[in-house]
Amino acid sequence: MDLYTFTVEDFIIHDTRSVHNDTLSLSYTAYVDGDMVASRLISLGDFDNGEYSTIDYVPSDVGPSLGPVVINDPAAKCAFIFQLVIMRNSTSDGVTWSGWDQVEEGIRPEGAAAADEPLDVAAGIFHERIYLTSRWESTEGSAYETGYLTVNFSADGDDWSGWRIPEADSVFQASNAAGLAAVGSHLYILAPQWVGGPDNPTPVWAH
């Protein structure tokens, strides 16, 4: 039996998405011949721009690695993926929180590559459901270009419908974060799309 351990030893933050600190969780996933064989989610904390060692931000008794992973076939194709993930937290009183949990761990939109990851997320309430819209960054093997928009919803915050691309003539690529707005019996996704050039201002589209 051949056992392997995968580790992200260091990471560099060039530009945080928030004004100062980003709250980061590190998601590990290992695939062997296309099948997910191991996964792990590590809450790291709040970080500003800089270079960091992963081992400094995880409990010493568990370590920063994913493993052991069994790979008995030397010809097997192995993929090790690490990325930022969308997290959720909830409260009924604003004081006591449930704790951070991942939204649909390991699930990707249909046609996406296993390494595609969310760039940002917006949330709204519509007909007593939580709706999310997120831009995704595409990677090698993805059917889409970076910036493609997806939606997801849940009635309880635990069971989700899955990441789906809104129906349209073509896949919409947003140039920045999208927003959600519920009006009457309609839910709108509002997103900018970069056209390019000084004579082409960036429009905002509604779906």
C-alpha positions as CSV (number, residue, x, y, z in Angstrom):
1,M,0.0,0.0,0.0
2,D,1.5,3.3,-1.1
3,L,0.6,6.3,1.1
4,Y,1.1,10.0,0.1
5,T,0.7,13.3,1.9
6,F,-0.1,16.6,0.2
7,T,0.8,19.9,1.7
8,V,0.6,23.6,0.9
9,E,3.6,24.9,2.8
10,D,3.4,28.6,2.0
11,F,1.0,31.1,0.4
12,I,1.3,34.7,-0.8
13,I,-1.5,37.3,-0.8
14,H,-0.9,40.1,-3.3
15,D,-4.2,42.0,-3.1
16,T,-6.9,41.2,-0.6
17,R,-10.5,41.3,-1.8
18,S,-11.6,43.4,1.2
19,V,-10.1,46.7,2.2
20,H,-7.7,45.2,4.7
21,N,-8.0,41.6,5.8
22,D,-9.5,38.6,4.1
23,T,-10.9,35.6,6.1
24,L,-9.3,32.6,4.6
25,S,-10.1,28.9,4.6
26,L,-7.9,26.4,2.7
27,S,-9.7,23.6,0.9
28,Y,-7.7,20.5,0.0
29,T,-9.0,17.9,-2.5
30,A,-7.2,14.9,-4.0
31,Y,-8.3,13.1,-7.1
32,V,-7.1,9.8,-8.4
33,D,-8.1,8.9,-12.0
34,G,-10.9,11.4,-11.7
35,D,-12.3,10.2,-8.4
36,M,-12.2,12.3,-5.3
37,V,-10.3,10.2,-2.6
38,A,-9.7,12.8,0.1
39,S,-10.7,16.3,1.1
40,R,-10.1,18.6,4.0
41,L,-11.1,22.2,5.0
42,I,-8.8,24.3,7.2
43,S,-9.9,27.6,8.7
44,L,-6.8,29.8,8.7
45,G,-7.9,33.2,10.0
46,D,-7.7,36.8,8.8
47,F,-4.8,37.9,6.5
48,D,-3.6,41.1,4.9
49,N,-1.1,41.2,1.9
50,G,2.0,39.2,2.6
51,E,3.7,35.8,2.6
52,Y,2.7,33.2,5.1
53,S,3.6,29.7,6.2
54,T,0.5,27.4,6.5
55,I,1.9,25.5,9.5
56,D,1.8,28.7,11.6
57,Y,-2.0,28.9,11.3
58,V,-3.2,25.4,12.0
59,P,-3.3,23.4,15.3
60,S,0.0,21.7,16.0
61,D,-1.7,18.4,16.7
62,V,-3.3,18.1,13.3
63,G,-0.8,19.8,10.9
64,P,-1.4,21.5,7.5
65,S,-1.5,18.4,5.3
66,L,-4.0,16.2,3.5
67,G,-3.3,12.5,3.9
68,P,-2.5,9.8,4.0
69,V,-3.8,9.2,0.5
70,V,-3.6,5.7,-1.0
71,I,-2.3,5.6,-4.5
72,N,-1.3,2.0,-5.4
73,D,-1.2,2.3,-9.2
74,P,2.0,4.1,-10.3
75,A,0.3,5.0,-13.6
76,A,-2.7,6.6,-12.0
77,K,-3.4,10.2,-12.7
78,C,-3.4,12.3,-9.5
79,A,-4.7,15.8,-9.1
80,F,-4.1,17.8,-5.9
81,I,-6.3,20.9,-5.7
82,F,-6.2,23.7,-3.1
83,Q,-8.3,26.9,-3.3
84,L,-10.3,29.5,-1.5
85,V,-13.9,28.4,-0.9
86,I,-17.3,30.1,-0.2
87,M,-18.2,29.7,3.5
88,R,-21.4,30.4,5.4
89,N,-22.2,31.3,9.0
90,S,-25.6,31.9,10.7
91,T,-27.1,33.3,13.8
92,S,-30.5,33.9,15.3
93,D,-29.6,36.6,17.7
94,G,-26.4,38.3,16.3
95,V,-24.4,37.0,19.2
96,T,-24.2,33.2,19.0
97,W,-23.0,31.9,15.6
98,S,-23.2,28.4,14.2
99,G,-19.6,28.4,12.9
100,W,-18.2,28.6,9.4
101,D,-19.2,25.8,7.1
102,Q,-18.5,25.3,3.4
103,V,-21.3,25.7,0.8
104,E,-21.4,22.4,-1.1
105,E,-17.9,21.2,-0.5
106,G,-16.3,19.9,-3.7
107,I,-19.2,20.7,-6.0
108,R,-18.6,22.6,-9.2
109,P,-20.9,23.9,-11.9
110,E,-21.6,21.5,-14.8
111,G,-18.8,21.9,-17.3
112,A,-16.4,23.5,-14.9
113,A,-13.0,22.0,-14.2
114,A,-12.2,20.6,-10.8
115,A,-9.9,23.4,-10.0
116,D,-12.3,26.3,-10.9
117,E,-12.9,28.4,-7.9
118,P,-15.2,31.2,-6.8
119,L,-14.0,34.8,-7.1
120,D,-16.7,36.5,-5.0
121,V,-20.3,36.0,-3.8
122,A,-23.5,38.0,-3.3
123,A,-26.5,36.8,-1.3
124,G,-30.2,37.7,-1.2
125,I,-33.6,36.4,0.1
126,F,-36.4,35.5,-2.4
127,H,-39.5,33.5,-1.5
128,E,-38.1,32.4,1.8
129,R,-34.9,31.0,0.2
130,I,-31.3,32.1,0.4
131,Y,-30.0,32.8,-3.1
132,L,-26.3,33.2,-4.0
133,T,-24.6,34.4,-7.2
134,S,-20.9,34.0,-7.7
135,R,-18.3,34.6,-10.4
136,W,-15.9,31.8,-11.0
137,E,-12.3,31.7,-12.2
138,S,-11.8,29.1,-14.9
139,T,-8.8,26.8,-15.1
140,E,-7.4,24.3,-17.6
141,G,-10.2,22.0,-18.9
142,S,-13.1,24.3,-18.0
143,A,-15.8,24.8,-20.5
144,Y,-16.0,28.5,-19.6
145,E,-13.9,31.7,-19.4
146,T,-13.1,33.4,-16.2
147,G,-15.9,35.5,-14.8
148,Y,-18.7,33.1,-15.7
149,L,-21.7,33.6,-13.4
150,T,-23.5,30.9,-11.4
151,V,-26.5,30.9,-9.0
152,N,-27.4,28.6,-6.0
153,F,-30.2,28.5,-3.5
154,S,-31.3,26.9,-0.3
155,A,-34.3,26.9,2.0
156,D,-32.4,26.1,5.1
157,G,-28.7,26.9,4.5
158,D,-27.8,23.2,4.7
159,D,-29.3,21.6,1.5
160,W,-28.3,23.5,-1.7
161,S,-29.6,23.2,-5.2
162,G,-26.2,23.1,-6.8
163,W,-24.2,25.7,-8.8
164,R,-26.0,26.5,-12.0
165,I,-25.4,28.9,-14.9
166,P,-28.4,31.1,-15.6
167,E,-30.2,30.3,-18.8
168,A,-29.2,32.7,-21.7
169,D,-28.2,32.6,-25.3
170,S,-24.5,32.6,-24.2
171,V,-22.7,32.2,-20.9
172,F,-22.4,35.7,-19.3
173,Q,-18.9,36.8,-18.2
174,A,-19.0,39.5,-15.5
175,S,-16.1,41.8,-15.1
176,N,-16.7,42.4,-11.4
177,A,-18.9,41.1,-8.6
178,A,-22.6,40.7,-9.3
179,G,-25.5,41.6,-7.1
180,L,-29.0,40.2,-6.3
181,A,-32.2,42.1,-6.0
182,A,-35.7,40.7,-5.3
183,V,-38.7,42.8,-6.5
184,G,-42.2,41.5,-6.3
185,S,-42.3,38.1,-7.9
186,H,-38.9,38.5,-9.7
187,L,-35.3,37.9,-8.6
188,Y,-32.7,39.9,-10.6
189,I,-29.0,39.3,-11.1
190,L,-27.2,42.6,-11.8
191,A,-23.6,42.4,-13.2
192,P,-21.1,44.6,-15.1
193,Q,-19.5,43.3,-18.3
194,W,-16.3,44.8,-19.6
195,V,-16.6,45.7,-23.3
196,G,-13.2,47.3,-23.8
197,G,-11.9,50.4,-25.4
198,P,-12.4,54.1,-24.5
199,D,-15.5,54.3,-26.6
200,N,-17.2,51.3,-25.0
201,P,-18.2,52.1,-21.4
202,T,-18.8,49.1,-19.1
203,P,-22.5,48.4,-19.1
204,V,-24.5,46.8,-16.3
205,W,-26.8,43.9,-17.3
206,A,-29.8,42.5,-15.6
207,H,-31.0,38.9,-15.8
